[in-house]
């Protein structure tokens, strides 16, 4: 049996972060089209942060290499 580095819970949370981020970005775009600028920008920002959370382990590796 091959040992996995991540658990099923980590995989599920990563998928939820990613798809929630996409959904938030689309909703934010709709808000911007409805002339709700500040709310749209905040929702898009939340979506971007959620997608970044989906890539949290890769981002951590980049910072670990950068710090030495």
N, C-alpha and C positions, 0 to 999 in steps of 0.2 A: 504494500500500500504506500502511495506517495503522500508525504507530509505536506499539508497546505500551510502557507504562511498567513492566510487570513481566514477568519471565521465566516460563517453564513451571516451573522449579524452585521459584520463590517460590510459585506457585499450588499446586503439589503439597504443599509443606511447610505451607502455610496449611491446606489440607484435612486433612492428617494431624494437625496440632495440634488442629483443631476436633473431628474425629471421635474422636480418642484422648481428648480432654477429656470428651466426652459419655460414652464408654465407662467412663472412670475414675469419673465421678460416679455412674453406675449401679452400678458395682461397689462403690463406697464406701457407697452406700445399702444394698446387700445385706449388706455387712459390719456396718453399724449394726443392721440387723434381726436379725443373728446374734449380737448382743451383743458384738461386737468393736469397742468404741467408739473407742479410740485409733487403731487401724489404719484404721477407716472414715473418721474425721475426716481423717487424713493423706492417704488416697487421694482423698477429695473435694477437699481443698485442692490436691492435684496436678492434679486435673481442672480446677479453676477456673483455676489458673495456665496450664494448657495452652490453655484457651479464650482466656485473655487473650493468650497468645502468638499465637493465630490473628489477633487484632485488633491486632497490634503496630504496624502502620503507622498505623492510625487513632489509636491511643493516642499515638504519637509526634507526630502532627499537633496533637492537643489540647495536649500539653505545649509544643510549639513556639509555638503561638498564645498560651498562657498566659505563657510567658517573654518574649514580645515579639519 
